[in-house]
Amino acid sequence: MIKKNINLNWLRSFEAVARHLSFTVASQELGLTQTAVSLQIKSLEAKLGQKLFIRRAKSLTMTEIAKAYLPTVRDSLLALNLSTNGLFGPDLKSTIVVRAPLALIVLLSAKIGEFQTLYPNVVIKFVSAIWIDTTDTQAVDIDIALLPDGHASKHMEKLSTEFLVPIVSSNFTGSISSAADLTDLSPIHILGFDDHWSRYLNAFELQHDVQKTRFQVDTFVAACELIACDLGCAVVIERYAENAIEMGRNVKLAGSAVPLSQSHYLLDSKSAQQADPVVQAFKQWLRSCF
């Protein structure tokens, strides 16, 4: 017969008592009275139908079945604790959830140490926004999106003005004296930013030949890896390219910058934490990054 509805607190008390072999020390660790811990152990024993401890006047020992049960209980509690901390942070009250394009997260990662120095007890949880999922119910404190300038509203704060540049591998030995030379290279397309090639070449009254495309990827990070391996050329946001170069990626600029007519915007968050002083401090730090 399956034993149902095992109280998690009973299992925590069992693990603590088994580890210390003392009701007194276990109760101090758990923040409970010794009587409460003893009652929880008795409740667990009654539920399992087995004795877990042999109580003597000055000693406490585990039964053989308790010794067999302990590793499973300990592993389960550890897995639960790791999963909870990994998903929700060790302190929910000090966690800021930031949703942003993956390339922007990479850029901010190089600078986030500045904020951590000021707020060492704050956990920053980054959520990449490769594609917006309308079914996502994740509460977000900081929401950043790359949008056409004409789509801005009063609920958005403009953080930047963006430009496009072409990048190639640092090992590229060919000659690029004008934008026209880019049309002879193998273009890499980033899904969601398919118009970047056309926008860039149109600025020089050139046409983009989609048929020459050899690779399609869904992030700037992936495009950067292909380019570093000298597998083609891509047109990307200038600040992303400059950050990749600064971080030592094997890429280099292959032309002058042209306006993108898109910007990064800080969206109005519906999170209950948006009035939190730490969230506001993060927003102020974020503004300094652009």
Buried (B, 14 or more C-beta within 10 A) or exposed (E): EEEEEBEEBBBBBBBBBBEBEBBEBBBBBBEBEBEBBBBBBBBBBEBBEEBBBEEEEEEBEBBEEBEEBBEEBBEEBEEEEEEEEEEEBEEEEBBBBBBBBBBBBBBBEEEBEEBEEEBEEBBBBBBBBEEEEEEEEEEBBBBBBBBEBEEEEEEBBEBBEBBBBBBBBBEBEEEBEEBEBBBEBBBBBBEEBEBBBBBBBEBBEBEBEEEEBEBEBBBBBBBBBBBBEBBBBBBBBBBBBBBBBEEEBBBBBBBBBBEBEBBBBBBEBEBEBBEBEBBEBBBEBBEEBB
